[in-house]
Amino acid sequence: MNPEVALALKKQRLQLRSAALRIELAGHAAAFAPVFATGDKVCAGAHWLRRHPEVGVAVGVALVVARPRAVWRWSRRGFVVWQAWNRARAWLDDKRRA
């Protein structure tokens, strides 16, 4: 068989196999569609909140007025998590450099 024809046949078989794998992957990925849709909604909400920061401030003030202890408790927890995150990131950066 002509090497060019053999190469063309091999290319065609690979293209057909790739098409079949893409279809199979799309079927498997369909199970994750709700998760991705929820993530998209969360991102859209975050973008909206960045464009309208006054809403976030109003909600924050309302929470401080209505539930000051809960806000203080969650603020402390958030600060502890933020510190732990920074320490972990610094530790990982040191490990990568070493």
MDTraj code that builds the backbone (N, CA, C; nanometers):
import mdtraj as md
import numpy as np

residues = "MET ASN PRO GLU VAL ALA LEU ALA LEU LYS LYS GLN ARG LEU GLN LEU ARG SER ALA ALA LEU ARG ILE GLU LEU ALA GLY HIS ALA ALA ALA PHE ALA PRO VAL PHE ALA THR GLY ASP LYS VAL CYS ALA GLY ALA HIS TRP LEU ARG ARG HIS PRO GLU VAL GLY VAL ALA VAL GLY VAL ALA LEU VAL VAL ALA ARG PRO ARG ALA VAL TRP ARG TRP SER ARG ARG GLY PHE VAL VAL TRP GLN ALA TRP ASN ARG ALA ARG ALA TRP LEU ASP ASP LYS ARG ARG ALA".split()
xyz = np.array([
    [0.0839, -0.1168, 0.0000],
    [0.0000, 0.0000, 0.0000],
    [0.0890, 0.1239, 0.0000],
    [0.0451, 0.2241, -0.0677],
    [0.1155, 0.3502, -0.0780],
    [0.1247, 0.4135, 0.0624],
    [0.2445, 0.4586, 0.1015],
    [0.2587, 0.5171, 0.2361],
    [0.1683, 0.6389, 0.2579],
    [0.1438, 0.7147, 0.1527],
    [0.0581, 0.8323, 0.1681],
    [-0.0867, 0.7912, 0.1940],
    [-0.1307, 0.6844, 0.1274],
    [-0.2667, 0.6349, 0.1481],
    [-0.2795, 0.5764, 0.2894],
    [-0.1763, 0.5026, 0.3319],
    [-0.1789, 0.4454, 0.4664],
    [-0.1846, 0.5558, 0.5717],
    [-0.1084, 0.6625, 0.5503],
    [-0.1088, 0.7750, 0.6435],
    [-0.2452, 0.8443, 0.6453],
    [-0.3054, 0.8602, 0.5287],
    [-0.4374, 0.9229, 0.5203],
    [-0.5427, 0.8375, 0.5905],
    [-0.5340, 0.7040, 0.5751],
    [-0.6278, 0.6153, 0.6440],
    [-0.6095, 0.6214, 0.7957],
    [-0.4844, 0.6248, 0.8384],
    [-0.4560, 0.6336, 0.9815],
    [-0.5119, 0.7646, 1.0377],
    [-0.4931, 0.8725, 0.9647],
    [-0.5444, 1.0025, 1.0071],
    [-0.6967, 0.9982, 1.0183],
    [-0.7615, 0.9370, 0.9211],
    [-0.9073, 0.9294, 0.9221],
    [-0.9574, 0.8467, 1.0405],
    [-0.8894, 0.7342, 1.0681],
    [-0.9282, 0.6513, 1.1825],
    [-0.9124, 0.7292, 1.3133],
    [-0.8036, 0.8053, 1.3251],
    [-0.7816, 0.8852, 1.4454],
    [-0.8884, 0.9940, 1.4601],
    [-0.9277, 1.0543, 1.3506],
    [-1.0319, 1.1568, 1.3559],
    [-1.1658, 1.0969, 1.3976],
    [-1.1973, 0.9788, 1.3461],
    [-1.3216, 0.9121, 1.3843],
    [-1.3196, 0.8737, 1.5326],
    [-1.2055, 0.8236, 1.5771],
    [-1.1920, 0.7863, 1.7195],
    [-1.2036, 0.9101, 1.8080],
    [-1.1442, 1.0208, 1.7674],
    [-1.1535, 1.1447, 1.8445],
    [-1.2970, 1.1941, 1.8522],
    [-1.3691, 1.1848, 1.7419],
    [-1.5101, 1.2261, 1.7413],
    [-1.5913, 1.1399, 1.8375],
    [-1.5659, 1.0096, 1.8373],
    [-1.6383, 0.9197, 1.9275],
    [-1.6047, 0.9506, 2.0734],
    [-1.4794, 0.9792, 2.1018],
    [-1.4392, 1.0124, 2.2381],
    [-1.5005, 1.1448, 2.2840],
    [-1.5099, 1.2426, 2.1932],
    [-1.5730, 1.3695, 2.2281],
    [-1.7196, 1.3489, 2.2646],
    [-1.7900, 1.2657, 2.1882],
    [-1.9304, 1.2371, 2.2171],
    [-1.9428, 1.1665, 2.3519],
    [-1.8550, 1.0722, 2.3780],
    [-1.8569, 0.9996, 2.5047],
    [-1.8287, 1.0938, 2.6219],
    [-1.7308, 1.1830, 2.6048],
    [-1.6978, 1.2790, 2.7101],
    [-1.8143, 1.3733, 2.7366],
    [-1.8822, 1.4165, 2.6326],
    [-1.9979, 1.5044, 2.6494],
    [-2.1072, 1.4338, 2.7294],
    [-2.1247, 1.3052, 2.7061],
    [-2.2234, 1.2291, 2.7827],
    [-2.1872, 1.2205, 2.9294],
    [-2.0593, 1.1985, 2.9578],
    [-2.0150, 1.1915, 3.0970],
    [-2.0216, 1.3283, 3.1640],
    [-1.9904, 1.4326, 3.0913],
    [-1.9885, 1.5673, 3.1481],
    [-2.1290, 1.6194, 3.1760],
    [-2.2293, 1.5617, 3.1139],
    [-2.3671, 1.6069, 3.1358],
    [-2.4076, 1.5915, 3.2822],
    [-2.3482, 1.4969, 3.3517],
    [-2.3805, 1.4766, 3.4932],
    [-2.3359, 1.5963, 3.5775],
    [-2.2369, 1.6706, 3.5312],
    [-2.1848, 1.7845, 3.6062],
    [-2.2525, 1.9157, 3.5687],
    [-2.3450, 1.9126, 3.4757],
    [-2.4096, 2.0358, 3.4291],
    [-2.4762, 2.1143, 3.5429],
    [-2.5487, 2.0504, 3.6357],
    [-2.6089, 2.1295, 3.7446],
    [-2.5046, 2.1988, 3.8328],
    [-2.3938, 2.1320, 3.8557],
    [-2.2877, 2.1919, 3.9372],
    [-2.2312, 2.3139, 3.8664],
    [-2.2049, 2.3006, 3.7368],
    [-2.1512, 2.4132, 3.6615],
    [-2.2527, 2.5264, 3.6517],
    [-2.3802, 2.4940, 3.6393],
    [-2.4841, 2.5964, 3.6329],
    [-2.4899, 2.6743, 3.7640],
    [-2.4788, 2.6041, 3.8761],
    [-2.4784, 2.6712, 4.0061],
    [-2.3555, 2.7598, 4.0196],
    [-2.2409, 2.7103, 3.9767],
    [-2.1196, 2.7918, 3.9804],
    [-2.1323, 2.9172, 3.8955],
    [-2.1946, 2.9043, 3.7796],
    [-2.2171, 3.0209, 3.6930],
    [-2.3073, 3.1231, 3.7615],
    [-2.4107, 3.0758, 3.8306],
    [-2.5015, 3.1668, 3.9003],
    [-2.4292, 3.2389, 4.0142],
    [-2.3441, 3.1669, 4.0855],
    [-2.2684, 3.2294, 4.1942],
    [-2.1744, 3.3358, 4.1386],
    [-2.1064, 3.3052, 4.0300],
    [-2.0174, 3.4035, 3.9676],
    [-2.0944, 3.5247, 3.9177],
    [-2.2101, 3.5017, 3.8579],
    [-2.2919, 3.6136, 3.8103],
    [-2.3371, 3.6998, 3.9277],
    [-2.3730, 3.6377, 4.0387],
    [-2.4117, 3.7127, 4.1583],
    [-2.2965, 3.7941, 4.2137],
    [-2.1758, 3.7360, 4.2132],
    [-2.0580, 3.8093, 4.2616],
    [-2.0285, 3.9284, 4.1709],
    [-2.0413, 3.9106, 4.0406],
    [-2.0190, 4.0224, 3.9478],
    [-2.1239, 4.1318, 3.9690],
    [-2.2495, 4.0913, 3.9919],
    [-2.3541, 4.1888, 4.0161],
    [-2.3249, 4.2670, 4.1442],
    [-2.2796, 4.1959, 4.2483],
    [-2.2501, 4.2607, 4.3754],
    [-2.1322, 4.3572, 4.3624],
    [-2.0363, 4.3263, 4.2765],
    [-1.9257, 4.4193, 4.2525],
    [-1.9738, 4.5463, 4.1832],
    [-2.0731, 4.5328, 4.0979],
    [-2.1278, 4.6506, 4.0290],
    [-2.2213, 4.7297, 4.1191],
    [-2.2747, 4.6679, 4.2256],
    [-2.3680, 4.7326, 4.3174],
    [-2.3203, 4.7126, 4.4620],
    [-2.2076, 4.7707, 4.5003],
    [-2.1542, 4.7475, 4.6355],
    [-2.2431, 4.8034, 4.7464],
    [-2.3276, 4.9009, 4.7129],
    [-2.4142, 4.9589, 4.8157],
    [-2.5099, 4.8545, 4.8737],
    [-2.5477, 4.7560, 4.7946],
    [-2.6362, 4.6498, 4.8441],
    [-2.5624, 4.5660, 4.9484],
    [-2.4374, 4.5319, 4.9194],
    [-2.3580, 4.4549, 5.0159],
    [-2.3358, 4.5303, 5.1458],
    [-2.3098, 4.6600, 5.1349],
    [-2.2909, 4.7419, 5.2550],
    [-2.4208, 4.7484, 5.3347],
    [-2.5333, 4.7659, 5.2666],
    [-2.6626, 4.7727, 5.3357],
    [-2.6938, 4.6424, 5.4087],
    [-2.6667, 4.5313, 5.3449],
    [-2.6905, 4.4016, 5.4087],
    [-2.5978, 4.3848, 5.5286],
    [-2.4718, 4.4248, 5.5122],
    [-2.3769, 4.4159, 5.6235],
    [-2.4195, 4.5002, 5.7424],
    [-2.4633, 4.6228, 5.7178],
    [-2.5095, 4.7099, 5.8266],
    [-2.6333, 4.6511, 5.8921],
    [-2.7247, 4.5984, 5.8102],
    [-2.8458, 4.5387, 5.8663],
    [-2.8117, 4.4189, 5.9549],
    [-2.7160, 4.3389, 5.9140],
    [-2.6757, 4.2244, 5.9955],
    [-2.6107, 4.2686, 6.1258],
    [-2.5262, 4.3724, 6.1184],
    [-2.4601, 4.4215, 6.2399],
    [-2.5632, 4.4754, 6.3379],
    [-2.6644, 4.5434, 6.2870],
    [-2.7685, 4.5984, 6.3748],
    [-2.8563, 4.4867, 6.4309],
    [-2.8939, 4.3916, 6.3474],
    [-2.9874, 4.2869, 6.3892],
    [-2.9197, 4.1770, 6.4717],
    [-2.8026, 4.1354, 6.4319],
    [-2.7355, 4.0218, 6.4972],
    [-2.5873, 4.0526, 6.5218],
    [-2.5542, 4.1446, 6.6104],
    [-2.4134, 4.1818, 6.6271],
    [-2.3255, 4.0672, 6.6768],
    [-2.3769, 3.9832, 6.7654],
    [-2.2950, 3.8718, 6.8157],
    [-2.2618, 3.7726, 6.7046],
    [-2.3617, 3.7412, 6.6244],
    [-2.3388, 3.6468, 6.5145],
    [-2.2382, 3.7034, 6.4142],
    [-2.2514, 3.8324, 6.3836],
    [-2.1575, 3.8955, 6.2901],
    [-2.0168, 3.8925, 6.3481],
    [-2.0034, 3.9235, 6.4771],
    [-1.8721, 3.9215, 6.5409],
    [-1.8131, 3.7798, 6.5376],
    [-1.8952, 3.6812, 6.5692],
    [-1.8485, 3.5414, 6.5704],
    [-1.8006, 3.4997, 6.4309],
    [-1.8824, 3.5286, 6.3271],
    [-1.8450, 3.4901, 6.1913],
    [-1.7257, 3.5709, 6.1408],
    [-1.7128, 3.6942, 6.1867],
    [-1.5967, 3.7754, 6.1482],
    [-1.4687, 3.7152, 6.2045],
    [-1.4756, 3.6731, 6.3313],
    [-1.3574, 3.6086, 6.3910],
    [-1.3225, 3.4803, 6.3169],
    [-1.4231, 3.4002, 6.2851],
    [-1.3973, 3.2759, 6.2121],
    [-1.3371, 3.3043, 6.0742],
    [-1.3927, 3.4025, 6.0075],
    [-1.3387, 3.4396, 5.8767],
    [-1.1956, 3.4878, 5.8852],
    [-1.1641, 3.5643, 5.9910],
    [-1.0275, 3.6128, 6.0091],
    [-0.9319, 3.4970, 6.0346],
    [-0.9735, 3.4013, 6.1152],
    [-0.8893, 3.2842, 6.1432],
    [-0.8651, 3.2040, 6.0156],
    [-0.9695, 3.1847, 5.9363],
    [-0.9545, 3.1115, 5.8095],
    [-0.8624, 3.1878, 5.7154],
    [-0.8777, 3.3196, 5.7101],
    [-0.7931, 3.4016, 5.6236],
    [-0.6456, 3.3906, 5.6668],
    [-0.6190, 3.3959, 5.7975],
    [-0.4818, 3.3807, 5.8458],
    [-0.4259, 3.2426, 5.8122],
    [-0.5057, 3.1394, 5.8325],
    [-0.4605, 3.0034, 5.8015],
    [-0.4306, 2.9898, 5.6529],
    [-0.5137, 3.0486, 5.5695],
    [-0.4920, 3.0442, 5.4251],
    [-0.3600, 3.1124, 5.3894],
    [-0.3352, 3.2286, 5.4456],
    [-0.2106, 3.3001, 5.4166],
    [-0.0892, 3.2219, 5.4636],
    [-0.0986, 3.1615, 5.5806],
    [0.0136, 3.0806, 5.6304],
    [0.0382, 2.9594, 5.5412],
    [-0.0699, 2.8923, 5.5013],
    [-0.0559, 2.7749, 5.4146],
    [0.0037, 2.8145, 5.2799],
    [-0.0422, 2.9262, 5.2259],
    [0.0110, 2.9714, 5.0971],
    [0.1589, 3.0062, 5.1078],
    [0.1971, 3.0741, 5.2167],
    [0.3383, 3.1073, 5.2369],
    [0.4218, 2.9801, 5.2532],
    [0.3687, 2.8835, 5.3267],
    [0.4404, 2.7579, 5.3460],
    [0.4577, 2.6848, 5.2137],
    [0.3527, 2.6820, 5.1323],
    [0.3621, 2.6163, 5.0018],
    [0.4609, 2.6887, 4.9100],
    [0.4625, 2.8207, 4.9160],
    [0.5589, 2.8960, 4.8343],
    [0.7007, 2.8645, 4.8764],
    [0.7243, 2.8516, 5.0085],
    [0.8577, 2.8165, 5.0561],
    [0.8972, 2.6765, 5.0104],
    [0.8027, 2.5850, 5.0116],
    [0.8311, 2.4477, 4.9671],
    [0.8637, 2.4428, 4.8190],
    [0.7956, 2.5248, 4.7405],
    [0.8214, 2.5259, 4.5956],
    [0.9585, 2.5835, 4.5636],
    [0.9981, 2.6842, 4.6397],
    [1.1288, 2.7477, 4.6155],
    [1.2441, 2.6584, 4.6589],
    [1.2211, 2.5751, 4.7590],
    [1.3291, 2.4907, 4.8116],
    [1.3617, 2.3757, 4.7226],
])
top = md.Topology()
chain = top.add_chain()
for i, resn in enumerate(residues, 1):
    res = top.add_residue(resn, chain, resSeq=i)
    for name in ("N", "CA", "C"):
        top.add_atom(name, md.element.get_by_symbol(name[0]), res)
traj = md.Trajectory(xyz[None], top)
